[in-house]
């Protein structure tokens, strides 16, 4: 069974549509993901990697608050993948590398 804090995925026709974090899961976990994303976003201008580039573009297109939620969504997906596959997180293979 997939926990409710894992974002849903609806795909068809080769286009992947990833939904946001639901409010069915634990409030504390969502709060921690948002706070962690907010902390990362504070230093987005100093990051010169793929994540920093992605965040700066997202802030310009959507605004700061939506960028925080999008980053929390990305962190939730990474956390779920690491827990599901029981593999270590390797920063060099992700776009979160500093």
Buried (B, 14 or more C-beta within 10 A) or exposed (E): EEBEBBBEEEEEEEEEEEEEBEEEBEEEBBEEBBEBBBEBBEEBEEBEEEBBEBBBEBBEEEEEEEBBBBBBBBBBBBBBEEEEEEEEEEEEEEEBEE
